[in-house]
């Protein structure tokens, strides 16, 4: 890893072999050879970007994922950044439950975003309808609860045109 030519410095340096594990390049069968929680860590990392495969892995190995060591879950969280939430004091983590909570939160956020988009679309439609009926922009802006410049954009007026 270092290009050192000086024999005095080289004499002080150990030549350690480093073995890297790349879960994405391993087959599931190769990963299943591991007997420690490293198996679940590698499986989760490998399949974390594909929800269908991750669901399959969780189901096929449900018992082991329901009783994971906190340190293994910490590794998964750091590497995959999935947003797993669990108590720091817990020594064993139910990954299936933790993932279920994440998905429920994502669904709730998605529903809220959908509601906000629906409200915005309704305000835009109302603003255009009132503008076509001849209502002035300031009144429309107050009625829909948005700034005058925003409403002007919705109805096709530049911000400085009345």
C-alpha positions in Angstrom: 0.0 0.0 0.0 3.0 2.2 0.4 5.9 2.7 -1.9 8.8 2.8 0.5 12.3 1.9 -0.9 14.4 2.8 2.1 15.5 -0.6 3.7 15.8 1.0 7.2 12.1 2.0 7.0 11.0 -1.3 5.5 12.7 -3.2 8.3 10.3 -1.5 10.7 7.2 -2.2 8.7 5.2 -5.5 9.0 3.8 -7.0 5.8 0.3 -8.0 6.8 -2.0 -9.8 4.4 -5.4 -8.2 4.2 -8.4 -10.3 3.2 -11.4 -8.4 1.9 -14.9 -9.7 1.8 -17.2 -8.3 -0.9 -20.7 -9.5 -0.2 -22.1 -8.3 -3.6 -19.6 -10.6 -5.4 -20.4 -13.7 -3.2 -23.2 -16.1 -3.9 -25.8 -16.7 -1.1 -24.4 -20.2 -0.8 -20.9 -18.9 -0.1 -22.3 -16.5 2.5 -24.3 -19.3 4.1 -21.1 -21.1 5.0 -20.5 -18.5 7.8 -21.9 -19.7 11.1 -21.7 -16.4 13.1 -23.8 -13.3 12.8 -21.5 -12.3 10.0 -23.7 -14.5 7.8 -26.8 -12.2 8.4 -24.6 -9.1 8.1 -23.3 -10.1 4.7 -26.7 -11.3 3.5 -28.3 -8.0 4.5 -25.6 -5.9 3.0 -25.7 -7.9 -0.3 -29.5 -7.6 -0.6 -30.1 -4.2 1.0 -30.7 -2.4 -2.3 -33.2 -4.8 -3.6 -36.4 -5.0 -1.4 -37.7 -8.2 -3.0 -34.5 -10.1 -2.4 -34.1 -8.6 1.1 -37.7 -9.8 2.0 -36.8 -13.3 0.7 -33.6 -13.4 2.8 -35.4 -12.2 5.9 -38.1 -14.8 5.4 -35.7 -17.6 4.7 -33.6 -16.8 7.7 -36.3 -15.3 9.9 -35.2 -17.0 13.2 -31.6 -15.8 12.9 -32.7 -12.2 12.0 -35.2 -12.1 14.9 -32.4 -12.6 17.4 -29.4 -10.6 16.2 -26.6 -9.3 18.3 -26.7 -5.5 18.7 -23.1 -5.2 17.4 -24.0 -7.0 14.2 -27.0 -4.7 13.7 -24.7 -1.7 14.3 -22.5 -2.9 11.5 -25.5 -3.3 9.2 -26.7 0.2 10.1 -23.4 1.8 9.5 -22.8 0.1 6.1 -26.3 0.3 4.7 -27.6 3.4 6.4 -31.1 1.9 6.5 -32.4 3.9 9.5 -32.7 1.0 11.9 -34.0 2.2 15.3 -33.5 0.2 18.5 -32.7 0.9 22.1 -29.0 1.2 22.9 -29.4 -1.0 25.9 -30.8 -3.9 23.9 -28.3 -6.7 23.4 -30.5 -8.7 21.0 -32.4 -7.0 18.1 -35.4 -8.3 16.1 -34.3 -7.1 12.7 -37.7 -8.2 11.1 -39.5 -5.9 13.6 -37.0 -3.1 13.1 -37.5 -3.2 9.3 -41.3 -3.4 9.6 -41.1 -0.2 11.7 -39.0 1.5 9.0 -41.4 0.5 6.3 -44.4 1.7 8.3 -42.7 5.1 8.8 -41.8 5.3 5.1 -45.4 4.5 4.2 -46.7 7.2 6.6 -44.3 9.8 5.2 -45.4 8.8 1.6 -49.0 9.2 2.5 -48.3 12.6 4.0 -46.4 13.6 0.9 -49.3 12.4 -1.2 -51.7 14.5 0.8 -49.5 17.6 0.5 -49.3 17.1 -3.3 -53.0 16.7 -3.4 -53.6 19.9 -1.4 -51.1 21.8 -3.6 -52.8 20.5 -6.8 -56.2 21.5 -5.5 -54.9 25.0 -4.5 -53.4 25.5 -8.0 -56.6 24.3 -9.7 -58.7 26.6 -7.5 -56.4 29.6 -8.2 -56.6 29.1 -12.0 -60.4 28.7 -11.8 -60.8 31.9 -9.8 -58.4 33.8 -12.0 -60.4 32.7 -15.1 -63.6 34.0 -13.3 -61.9 37.4 -12.9 -61.0 37.4 -9.3 -57.9 39.5 -8.5 -54.6 37.7 -7.7 -54.3 39.1 -4.1 -57.7 37.8 -3.2 -57.0 34.4 -4.8 -53.6 34.2 -2.9 -55.4 34.9 0.4 -58.1 32.3 -0.4 -55.7 29.5 -1.2 -53.1 30.4 1.4 -50.1 31.0 -0.8 -47.9 34.0 -1.7 -49.1 36.3 -4.5 -45.9 35.6 -6.5 -46.6 31.8 -6.3 -50.2 32.2 -7.4 -49.1 34.5 -10.3 -46.8 31.6 -11.5 -49.7 29.2 -11.3 -51.9 31.3 -13.5 -49.2 32.1 -16.0 -48.4 35.6 -14.9 -44.8 36.8 -14.3 -44.4 37.8 -10.6 -44.3 41.6 -11.4 -47.4 41.6 -13.7 -50.8 42.3 -12.1 
